[in-house]
């Protein structure tokens, strides 16, 4: 355990951020499964991906790859 006050604060901050990142990634996984089924869900999924990039939860190239994959699937239907 840290003794320095700022280190203790850093630990609390890191814990909160990690929990938020896990929740965001979990939500994205759920949304990706729903996006395969309907175009309306796909739009919401893309929006959530862009927000995840903005907050540095997911890398921008990964999101570009996911969006491209989704567009290809939509074109097949």
C-alpha atoms as an extended CHARMM CRD file, in Angstrom:
* protein
*
        77  EXT
         1         1  UNK       CA              0.0000000000        0.0000000000        0.0000000000  PROA      1               0.0000000000
         2         2  UNK       CA              1.2160000000        3.4650000000       -0.8520000000  PROA      2               0.0000000000
         3         3  UNK       CA              2.2200000000        5.8930000000        1.8750000000  PROA      3               0.0000000000
         4         4  UNK       CA              2.1790000000        9.0840000000       -0.1440000000  PROA      4               0.0000000000
         5         5  UNK       CA             -1.1530000000       10.8750000000       -0.2990000000  PROA      5               0.0000000000
         6         6  UNK       CA             -1.0120000000       11.5340000000       -4.0440000000  PROA      6               0.0000000000
         7         7  UNK       CA             -0.1880000000        7.8620000000       -4.6720000000  PROA      7               0.0000000000
         8         8  UNK       CA             -3.2740000000        6.8160000000       -2.7450000000  PROA      8               0.0000000000
         9         9  UNK       CA             -5.3350000000        9.1780000000       -4.8800000000  PROA      9               0.0000000000
        10        10  UNK       CA             -3.7240000000        7.7460000000       -8.0260000000  PROA      10              0.0000000000
        11        11  UNK       CA             -4.7230000000        4.2320000000       -6.9690000000  PROA      11              0.0000000000
        12        12  UNK       CA             -8.3370000000        5.3010000000       -6.4350000000  PROA      12              0.0000000000
        13        13  UNK       CA             -8.3920000000        7.1460000000       -9.7570000000  PROA      13              0.0000000000
        14        14  UNK       CA             -6.9220000000        4.1920000000      -11.6390000000  PROA      14              0.0000000000
        15        15  UNK       CA             -9.4690000000        1.8200000000      -10.1090000000  PROA      15              0.0000000000
        16        16  UNK       CA            -12.3720000000        4.0390000000      -11.1800000000  PROA      16              0.0000000000
        17        17  UNK       CA            -11.0280000000        4.4510000000      -14.6990000000  PROA      17              0.0000000000
        18        18  UNK       CA            -10.3700000000        0.7270000000      -15.1080000000  PROA      18              0.0000000000
        19        19  UNK       CA            -13.9250000000       -0.0740000000      -14.0160000000  PROA      19              0.0000000000
        20        20  UNK       CA            -15.2970000000        2.4500000000      -16.5050000000  PROA      20              0.0000000000
        21        21  UNK       CA            -13.1810000000        1.0000000000      -19.3160000000  PROA      21              0.0000000000
        22        22  UNK       CA            -14.3370000000       -2.5520000000      -18.5640000000  PROA      22              0.0000000000
        23        23  UNK       CA            -17.9670000000       -1.4370000000      -18.5990000000  PROA      23              0.0000000000
        24        24  UNK       CA            -17.5030000000        0.3690000000      -21.9130000000  PROA      24              0.0000000000
        25        25  UNK       CA            -15.7930000000       -2.5980000000      -23.5740000000  PROA      25              0.0000000000
        26        26  UNK       CA            -18.4750000000       -4.9580000000      -22.2960000000  PROA      26              0.0000000000
        27        27  UNK       CA            -21.2170000000       -2.6960000000      -23.6720000000  PROA      27              0.0000000000
        28        28  UNK       CA            -19.4590000000       -2.5810000000      -27.0450000000  PROA      28              0.0000000000
        29        29  UNK       CA            -19.3230000000       -6.3760000000      -27.2160000000  PROA      29              0.0000000000
        30        30  UNK       CA            -23.0490000000       -6.6030000000      -26.4770000000  PROA      30              0.0000000000
        31        31  UNK       CA            -23.8640000000       -3.9140000000      -29.0280000000  PROA      31              0.0000000000
        32        32  UNK       CA            -21.7820000000       -5.6340000000      -31.7130000000  PROA      32              0.0000000000
        33        33  UNK       CA            -23.9000000000       -8.7680000000      -31.4030000000  PROA      33              0.0000000000
        34        34  UNK       CA            -27.0980000000       -6.7300000000      -31.7550000000  PROA      34              0.0000000000
        35        35  UNK       CA            -25.6850000000       -4.6560000000      -34.6380000000  PROA      35              0.0000000000
        36        36  UNK       CA            -25.3810000000       -7.7640000000      -36.7820000000  PROA      36              0.0000000000
        37        37  UNK       CA            -29.1540000000       -8.1490000000      -36.7140000000  PROA      37              0.0000000000
        38        38  UNK       CA            -30.5640000000       -4.6800000000      -37.3930000000  PROA      38              0.0000000000
        39        39  UNK       CA            -29.3770000000       -1.4650000000      -39.0800000000  PROA      39              0.0000000000
        40        40  UNK       CA            -30.8030000000        0.7220000000      -36.3140000000  PROA      40              0.0000000000
        41        41  UNK       CA            -28.6460000000       -1.0450000000      -33.7490000000  PROA      41              0.0000000000
        42        42  UNK       CA            -25.6640000000       -0.7010000000      -36.1050000000  PROA      42              0.0000000000
        43        43  UNK       CA            -25.9530000000        3.0860000000      -36.0310000000  PROA      43              0.0000000000
        44        44  UNK       CA            -25.9660000000        3.0860000000      -32.2310000000  PROA      44              0.0000000000
        45        45  UNK       CA            -23.0040000000        0.7290000000      -32.2130000000  PROA      45              0.0000000000
        46        46  UNK       CA            -20.9650000000        2.9990000000      -34.4950000000  PROA      46              0.0000000000
        47        47  UNK       CA            -21.7750000000        5.9680000000      -32.2830000000  PROA      47              0.0000000000
        48        48  UNK       CA            -20.6300000000        4.0570000000      -29.1980000000  PROA      48              0.0000000000
        49        49  UNK       CA            -17.4150000000        3.0640000000      -30.9770000000  PROA      49              0.0000000000
        50        50  UNK       CA            -16.6490000000        6.6940000000      -31.7990000000  PROA      50              0.0000000000
        51        51  UNK       CA            -17.2190000000        7.6980000000      -28.1700000000  PROA      51              0.0000000000
        52        52  UNK       CA            -14.8770000000        4.9190000000      -27.0340000000  PROA      52              0.0000000000
        53        53  UNK       CA            -12.1790000000        6.2700000000      -29.3550000000  PROA      53              0.0000000000
        54        54  UNK       CA            -12.6890000000        9.7810000000      -28.0370000000  PROA      54              0.0000000000
        55        55  UNK       CA            -12.0980000000        8.6050000000      -24.4600000000  PROA      55              0.0000000000
        56        56  UNK       CA             -9.1370000000        6.3870000000      -25.4790000000  PROA      56              0.0000000000
        57        57  UNK       CA            -10.8020000000        3.1450000000      -24.4230000000  PROA      57              0.0000000000
        58        58  UNK       CA            -10.3400000000        1.5530000000      -27.8560000000  PROA      58              0.0000000000
        59        59  UNK       CA             -7.6850000000        2.3210000000      -30.4720000000  PROA      59              0.0000000000
        60        60  UNK       CA             -8.8730000000        4.2860000000      -33.5030000000  PROA      60              0.0000000000
        61        61  UNK       CA             -7.5340000000        1.7550000000      -36.0160000000  PROA      61              0.0000000000
        62        62  UNK       CA             -9.4550000000       -1.0410000000      -34.3140000000  PROA      62              0.0000000000
        63        63  UNK       CA            -12.6420000000        0.9940000000      -34.5520000000  PROA      63              0.0000000000
        64        64  UNK       CA            -11.9920000000        1.6970000000      -38.2290000000  PROA      64              0.0000000000
        65        65  UNK       CA            -11.5940000000       -2.0390000000      -38.7920000000  PROA      65              0.0000000000
        66        66  UNK       CA            -14.8230000000       -2.8090000000      -36.9170000000  PROA      66              0.0000000000
        67        67  UNK       CA            -16.7820000000       -0.1700000000      -38.8470000000  PROA      67              0.0000000000
        68        68  UNK       CA            -15.4520000000       -1.5090000000      -42.1430000000  PROA      68              0.0000000000
        69        69  UNK       CA            -16.4430000000       -5.0430000000      -41.2010000000  PROA      69              0.0000000000
        70        70  UNK       CA            -19.9350000000       -3.8620000000      -40.2750000000  PROA      70              0.0000000000
        71        71  UNK       CA            -20.3000000000       -2.0010000000      -43.5830000000  PROA      71              0.0000000000
        72        72  UNK       CA            -19.3150000000       -5.1240000000      -45.5200000000  PROA      72              0.0000000000
        73        73  UNK       CA            -21.9040000000       -7.1750000000      -43.6400000000  PROA      73              0.0000000000
        74        74  UNK       CA            -24.5900000000       -4.5710000000      -44.3360000000  PROA      74              0.0000000000
        75        75  UNK       CA            -23.7150000000       -4.5890000000      -48.0350000000  PROA      75              0.0000000000
        76        76  UNK       CA            -24.2120000000       -8.3580000000      -48.2400000000  PROA      76              0.0000000000
        77        77  UNK       CA            -27.7520000000       -8.1500000000      -46.8390000000  PROA      77              0.0000000000
